[in-house]
Amino acid sequence: MQIIYIDLVTVFIAAILNLLIGYVWYSKWLLGPFCKKTTLTPLRHLYMLIGSLITAYFLSFFELYLQVATVADGMFIGFCVWLGFVGTTQLFSAIRGNSLSATLLIDSGCTLLSFIVMGGVIGA
């Protein structure tokens, strides 16, 4: 079995970018006024950071395993992972909850952008 070394600094940068995209996406200047309001406590910030780190780590694992060496290839892998796993999961959750609405599109758009950016950063 091949040993894979994951660059944890790149994983951390990708996770932080994921959080920043979410903060800007849901800010009052962009799409925040169209979404349900939630209060982000320090504990929720910590949970979001942990989730972002896990996501970036496994995206990095997949890209290293697939030997991604360019930003464009990394962005493509990010898109494929989003389409195959995240986007479909969000859609299924919305269908089960009878909540097919603009919020689904807003949430899906944010995660799509995040996965493409994280994939590109990790692939660089």
N, C-alpha and C positions, 0 to 999 in steps of 0.2 A: 504494500500500500504506500502511496506517495504521501510524504509529509508536506503539509501546507502551512506556510507561515503567513499569518494575517497581520497586516500593518495596523496596529491598534490606534496610532495617531490619525491615520486616514479614517478609520471607523469613527473615532471621536469627532472629527471634523464633519463627516457626513451626518452624524447624529445631530450635531449642533445646527447644521444647515436645515435639516428636517424640522427642527423646532422653530427656527427663524421663519421658514416658509409658512408654517402653521400660524405663527403669531401675526405675520403680515397678512396672510390670506383671510384670517378671521378678524382683522382689525376693523375699527370703525371707519377707516378710510377706504377699505376695499369691499369685502363681502360680509363683514360682521353684522351690519344692520339687517341682513336677510336671514340670519340664523338665530336659533334659540340661544338665549343668553345663559352662560354658565360662569360661575365664579371660579377662577383659578387660584386655589390655595397653594401654599408652598408644598404641601404633600402631593397635590395633583401635578405640580411642576416636576417633582421628583419622579413620579410614576411615568410621566411623559418622557423624561430623560432616559429612564431605564428602558422603556419600550423602544425609543429611538435607537439606543445603543444596541439592543438585541436585533432590531431590524437591520441596521447598518452592518452588524457583525455577520449575519447570515447572508446578506446580499454580497458582502465581501467574500465570504466562503464560496458562494456559487460562482462569482466572477473569477476567483482564483482557480477553482476546479475546472472551469471552462476556458481558462487561460486567456482571459480578456486582457488586451494590452493597449486599447485606445479608448479615448473618451466616448467616441460614437458607439463603439461596441458596448461599453458600460451603460450608456444611456439606453441602448436597445435591450440589454438584459434587464435593466430597471423597468422598462416598459413591459417586457414579457412577464416578469414576475408580478407586476401590478395587474396585468390583464388576466393572467392565469390563476392568481390566488387572491389578491386583495380586491380588485374590482368586482369579481364574481361573488366573493363573500359579502361585500357591501350590498350588492344587488339582491342576493338571496335574503339577507337580513331585512332589507327594505320590503321585499315581497312578502315575507312572513309577517312583518309588522304592519302591513298595509300602509306604508308610509312612502310610497313612490311620489316624491315631490322635488322641488327645487333644492331642498336641503341635501338630498342624495347626490344631485349633480355637483353641488358646491363641495361636499365632503369628498366625493370621488375625484373631482378636479384637483383638490389639494393633495390627496395622496398620490395621484398620478404625477403631478409636478414634483413632489418630494422624491418619489422613486426614480424618476428620470434624472434629477439632479444628484441624488446620492449615487446612483449607478455611474454617472459620468465622473464624479469625484473619485470614486473608488477605482474606476477603470483607468484613470489618468496615470 
